[in-house]
Amino acid sequence: MSIKTVLQRSTLNNDFLSLVNKAKENISFWGNCYITIPGLNEEAPIDTLAARVIKLVQQQHFEYSQEERNIGSLISKKIDQLYDANDCRFKKCNILTKLFCNLRYLFDLLNGLFTTPARDCSVIRWNWRGENKGFGLVFRNIFNYYTKKQYEKEFGVSPSRSLSSHGFKGQKEGLWLPPHD
């Protein structure tokens, strides 16, 4: 079975976490940044994991159980590790591979002009890692935030201030960080 098919069926559970933990990153000579997962066929773009988490969070309207929150946080850390490892690998690539890789990202830049990354990364990675500083929250930290309903249930009080008025695509209400002790 292909990685994309398995990931499309995944939810925020231990099976998804297990898949993510097995993922390995690489870069082809032609500049394609991808992942492989032992036991699954083919390869998938490195952004596939982050894109799936983003979609799951949006489908659940930014509300998840404490177990999903914990699993999501672990998945987010692993995705960051994969991106970091891929960045290190990119620095060691030959000049042709670097050129091909940057050409791939040029199309994202031209496609959205001022709404997409100003550096050599995909739109998904840009939203995930926070390269869009000043333009809202970043998905890599999404499991740290609570909707008003979740916040009141978890902490027994109403949140005192909204962290974001615009935030993420699909977000219809404010999100809050937990109270400081």
N, C-alpha and C positions, 0 to 999 in steps of 0.2 A: 504494500500500500504506500502511496506517496505521502510525503511530509505534509503537503498542503491539505490533502484530504483528511488526514488525522487531526490536524490543527483546527480545521473548520468544524469538526465535531467536538472539539474540546471545550470544557467549561472550567471555571476556577475550582479545580479539585486536585487531589493528590496525583492522579494520573497525568494531568497536564504538567504539574510540577516535576514529576519524574521524567517526562519527555524533555522538558526545558533543561533539566540538569544533565541530560545525556547529549545535548546539542553541542556540536563543534563548529567553529567558524573557519572560513578560509576565503581566499581571494584567487580567482582564476587569472591566467595570463591576460585575458581580455578585460580585466577590471571588474568582474562580477563579484560582489561581496555576497557570500552565501553561507548557509548552514547545512550540516548533515546531521542525521540522528541514526546511530547504529540500529539496524533492524528494520529501517524504513527505506523505501526506494527513493531514488532521485535526490536532488538538492532543492533548496528553496532560498529565495532572497533573504538576506540577514534581517530585513525589516519584518518578515512574516510573523515572528513571535510578538514583537511590539504591536503590530497591527491587530493581531488577534486579541491581545489584552485590551487595547483601546476599544475594539468593537464590543467585547464582552461587558466592559464597564458602561458603555453607552447603552447597550441593550438592557442592562439592569438599572438604568437611570441613576447610576452612581450610588446605588444602595446594595449592600451585600452583607452577608452574615460575618460574624467575627472570624469564623474558620476561613471563609473566602478572603477576608481582609489579610489574615496571616499568610495564607498561601500566595495571594497576590503580591504581597511584599517580598516574599522569597523569590517569586518568579521575576519581579522587577529587578531585584539585585542581580540575578543570573543574566538577565538581558543586558544590564549595564556591563557586566563582566565580559560578555560576548562582544559588545561594541568596543570596549577598551582593548581587548585582545586583538580585535580586527584593526583598530587604529595602530597598534604596535606593529602588526604584520604589514600594514600599508606603508609604514615608514621604512621598512626593509625591502620593499618591492623595487624592481627595476624601473627605470624611467618610462618605458613603454606601458607597463601595467598601470603606473600612476596616471599617465596621460589618458589611457582608456577609461580608467575609473572616474576621473574628473569629467570626461566627456559625457559619461552617463548622467552625472548630476547636473550638467549644463542644461539638459532638457527640462528638468524640474524648475530650474531658475527662470528659464525663458517662458515656460508655460504659465507661471503665476507672477512673474516679475517681482513685485514688492511684497507679495504675501508668502513667498517661499524662501528657502534658505539663502543666505548671502554667502555661504561657504560651501565647501564640497561635501554635502550630505543630503540625504533624501528628505522629503517633507515629513514622512513618518518619524524618522530619526530626529528631525528638527523639533517636532512636537514632543517626542518622548524625552529627549535629553535636556531640553531647555535652551537650545541655541537661539530661541526666540525671546530672549530676556526682555522684559518690559511689556510683553504682549499676552500676559495671562499666566495661568498655572501650567505646569508641565506634567505629563502623564506618568513619568517615572515615580512621582510621589503621590499619585492619586489615592493610594490605600491609606495615607495618613489623614485624609480629609473625611468629614462626615456631613451628610445632609442635615437639615434642621431636625427632622424626625429621628434620624439615627442618633444625633447628638443628645437630644432630650432623653431618649431611651437609654443610652449608654451611660450618661453622666448625671441624669436626674435634674438638670437645669437647662434653661434656654441659653443658646449661645449669645455672647455679648456683642460680637461684631462679625460681619461678613468678611471673608478673606478675598473674595473675588466677585465682581459684578458682571464679568463677561465669561471668563474661564474657558471651558471646553465646549467643543461641538456637541450638541445634544443636551447640554446642561440647561435646565430650566429654573433652577433655584441656586441660592448661594451655598458655598461649601465652607466648613469651618475646621480648623485644627483643634485637637483636644485641649482642654484647659491645662495650664501649667500648674504644677504642684507647688 
